[in-house]
Every structure is written in structure tokens, then in C-alpha cells.
Amino acid sequence: MIRPANLSDLDALVQLEARCFDTDRVSRRSFHYLLTRGHAMLLVDEEHNGLCGYALIRFQARSARARLYSIAIDHEHRSRGIGRALLTAAEDTARKHGASSMRLEIRKDNHVAARLYGKMGYQPFGTYLNYYADHMDALRMEKTLIPPAPAAMTGNATQPAHGVT
Ligand SMILES: CC(C)(COP(=O)(O)OP(=O)(O)OC[C@H]1O[C@@H](n2cnc3c(N)ncnc32)[C@H](O)[C@@H]1OP(=O)(O)O)[C@@H](O)C(=O)NCCC(=O)NCCS
């Protein structure tokens, strides 16, 4: 089940982050800030025994661009479609906030995430040199977010325009 995170998820998010990333982790303090005061939306995928993954989107005032700040799926739950489902839900959330595009950065050696983003329609458009703590470059990617069809916006549609599976 994909749902917005809340403060009771904080411990699980910090533990998940530590298992998923060796460097450049989102700190507990940052998670707390983003859950309470940041212009952000944190979505989690939860199963009966806890959190499987999260996607974190940030918004900027007066900008129609959203940013996928981070996404991570716990090791044992990978390659089951959860990353794609969370990214789809993140895009839906961004559209509802009025965003017309989503940007992200990815390590140049992260081929698994690059495949996910490529399949989801993200296009490379630039590079940040020496971006990560270990000096790895970041590839910048962007996707235009097509607004929902008019029928979906009026509530007449029987299915959401971009359903979460
Ligand atoms: C990248 C990540 C979020 C993908 O999540 P996931 O739930 O495993 O991905 P999904 O099962 O939804 O797969 C979506 C696509 O990702 C790619 N993918 C997933 N697992 C893969 C693997 N082991 N090898 C190659 N590509 C893979 C495939 O293109 C897949 O689409 P397909 O099934 O149609 O081939 C996950 O591997 C992860 O958390 N990695 C560590 C954290 C990270 O790198 N985050 C991204 C920071 S930019």
C-alpha cells in the first residue's frame, strides 16, 4: 500500500536509508524537516511487516518543476515493481501540486536506477560534476508530466489516469 509518510515512520525511514545508501544519505533531521515543514511529499510503500520503500519529492515556491529527491526500496523487496509504483505515485502527486515536469539526479554508476528512469520516460539533459560525497558525477534527468485527461479531472473516469499498481 502506498501512502503519505508521517512522523511515526521516522525510525523506519532512517533504518531503510542506512540499508539502501552507503553515502549521501538523507539524515534523520532532514527527514523530520521534510515531513513537517519542507515543501515536500514523502510517500511510503508499506506491507504487513513494515516499510518496503519510499519516494521523496520536493517542490519549489513559484516553480512548476518538482524534484525527485530520493527513492529507495529495501533489498528484499527489489525487482517486484515497487520502485516503478512509487515513482508513478510520486508523479501523480507532483501533478496534483501543479508541477509540469519532474527532475532528478542520479549517480553515473547507478545503472539499475537509470533503467527505471529511462523506462519511465526520463531524459538526460545535463551533468553535475563531482556531485556526490565520493566525487562521483551526477546525471540530470527530466520528464514532462502530462496533465490528467479532462474526464479524469471532472471525476467521471472509472479509473485514475495513472493508477498505482
Ligand atoms: C532503483 C530502485 C529504486 C528500483 O526499485 P525496484 O522496486 O527494484 O524497481 P522495479 O521492480 O519497480 O523495476 C523497475 C525497473 O527498474 C529496472 N530494474 C529493477 N531491478 C533491476 C535489476 N536488478 N537490474 C537491472 N534493472 C533493474 C528495470 O528496468 C525495471 O523495469 P522492468 O521490470 O520492466 O525491467 C532500487 O533498486 C533501489 O532502491 N536501489 C537503491 C537506491 C537507489 O539507487 N535509489 C535511486 C537513487 S537515484
The ligand as an SDF file (V2000), in Angstrom:
LIG
                    3D

 48 50  0  0  0  0  0  0  0  0999 V2000
   16.4870    1.7810   -8.1570 C   0  0  0  0  0  0  0  0  0  0  0  0
   15.3970    1.1220   -7.2860 C   0  0  0  0  0  0  0  0  0  0  0  0
   14.5880    2.2190   -6.5940 C   0  0  0  0  0  0  0  0  0  0  0  0
   14.4730    0.2870   -8.2040 C   0  0  0  0  0  0  0  0  0  0  0  0
   13.4090   -0.2020   -7.4110 O   0  0  0  0  0  0  0  0  0  0  0  0
   12.7090   -1.6360   -7.7250 P   0  0  0  0  0  0  0  0  0  0  0  0
   11.4920   -1.7400   -6.8960 O   0  0  0  0  0  0  0  0  0  0  0  0
   13.7160   -2.7120   -7.5770 O   0  0  0  0  0  0  0  0  0  0  0  0
   12.3450   -1.4630   -9.2680 O   0  0  0  0  0  0  0  0  0  0  0  0
   11.1310   -2.1680  -10.0520 P   0  0  0  0  0  0  0  0  0  0  0  0
   10.9950   -3.5910   -9.5990 O   0  0  0  0  0  0  0  0  0  0  0  0
    9.9350   -1.2950   -9.9870 O   0  0  0  0  0  0  0  0  0  0  0  0
   11.7180   -2.2020  -11.5380 O   0  0  0  0  0  0  0  0  0  0  0  0
   11.5560   -1.0820  -12.3870 C   0  0  0  0  0  0  0  0  0  0  0  0
   12.6470   -1.1260  -13.4440 C   0  0  0  0  0  0  0  0  0  0  0  0
   13.9150   -0.9310  -12.8140 O   0  0  0  0  0  0  0  0  0  0  0  0
   14.8850   -1.7230  -13.5070 C   0  0  0  0  0  0  0  0  0  0  0  0
   15.4210   -2.7400  -12.6110 N   0  0  0  0  0  0  0  0  0  0  0  0
   14.8950   -3.1770  -11.4440 C   0  0  0  0  0  0  0  0  0  0  0  0
   15.7190   -4.0960  -10.8880 N   0  0  0  0  0  0  0  0  0  0  0  0
   16.7580   -4.2310  -11.7470 C   0  0  0  0  0  0  0  0  0  0  0  0
   17.9470   -5.0310  -11.7430 C   0  0  0  0  0  0  0  0  0  0  0  0
   18.2300   -5.8690  -10.7450 N   0  0  0  0  0  0  0  0  0  0  0  0
   18.8140   -4.8950  -12.7840 N   0  0  0  0  0  0  0  0  0  0  0  0
   18.5530   -4.0600  -13.8120 C   0  0  0  0  0  0  0  0  0  0  0  0
   17.4330   -3.2750  -13.8730 N   0  0  0  0  0  0  0  0  0  0  0  0
   16.5610   -3.3770  -12.8420 C   0  0  0  0  0  0  0  0  0  0  0  0
   14.1820   -2.3850  -14.6580 C   0  0  0  0  0  0  0  0  0  0  0  0
   14.2660   -1.5240  -15.7740 O   0  0  0  0  0  0  0  0  0  0  0  0
   12.7610   -2.4380  -14.1600 C   0  0  0  0  0  0  0  0  0  0  0  0
   11.8110   -2.4930  -15.1900 O   0  0  0  0  0  0  0  0  0  0  0  0
   11.4000   -3.9340  -15.8200 P   0  0  0  0  0  0  0  0  0  0  0  0
   10.9560   -4.7750  -14.6720 O   0  0  0  0  0  0  0  0  0  0  0  0
   10.2860   -3.5840  -16.7550 O   0  0  0  0  0  0  0  0  0  0  0  0
   12.6130   -4.4640  -16.4900 O   0  0  0  0  0  0  0  0  0  0  0  0
   16.0340    0.1470   -6.2550 C   0  0  0  0  0  0  0  0  0  0  0  0
   16.9150   -0.7170   -6.9280 O   0  0  0  0  0  0  0  0  0  0  0  0
   16.7820    0.8330   -5.1320 C   0  0  0  0  0  0  0  0  0  0  0  0
   16.1980    1.2010   -4.1170 O   0  0  0  0  0  0  0  0  0  0  0  0
   18.1200    0.9980   -5.2850 N   0  0  0  0  0  0  0  0  0  0  0  0
   18.9500    1.5870   -4.2150 C   0  0  0  0  0  0  0  0  0  0  0  0
   18.6580    3.0540   -4.0180 C   0  0  0  0  0  0  0  0  0  0  0  0
   18.8230    3.8430   -5.2990 C   0  0  0  0  0  0  0  0  0  0  0  0
   19.7480    3.6060   -6.0870 O   0  0  0  0  0  0  0  0  0  0  0  0
   17.9230    4.8150   -5.4960 N   0  0  0  0  0  0  0  0  0  0  0  0
   17.9480    5.6780   -6.6590 C   0  0  0  0  0  0  0  0  0  0  0  0
   18.7620    6.8820   -6.3680 C   0  0  0  0  0  0  0  0  0  0  0  0
   18.8180    7.9460   -7.8140 S   0  0  0  0  0  0  0  0  0  0  0  0
  1  2  1  0
  2  3  1  0
  2  4  1  0
  2 36  1  0
  4  5  1  0
  5  6  1  0
  6  7  2  0
  6  8  1  0
  6  9  1  0
  9 10  1  0
 10 11  2  0
 10 12  1  0
 10 13  1  0
 13 14  1  0
 14 15  1  0
 15 16  1  0
 15 30  1  0
 16 17  1  0
 17 18  1  0
 17 28  1  0
 18 19  1  0
 18 27  1  0
 19 20  2  0
 20 21  1  0
 21 22  1  0
 21 27  2  0
 22 23  1  0
 22 24  2  0
 24 25  1  0
 25 26  2  0
 26 27  1  0
 28 29  1  0
 28 30  1  0
 30 31  1  0
 31 32  1  0
 32 33  2  0
 32 34  1  0
 32 35  1  0
 36 37  1  0
 36 38  1  0
 38 39  2  0
 38 40  1  0
 40 41  1  0
 41 42  1  0
 42 43  1  0
 43 44  2  0
 43 45  1  0
 45 46  1  0
 46 47  1  0
 47 48  1  0
M  END
$$$$
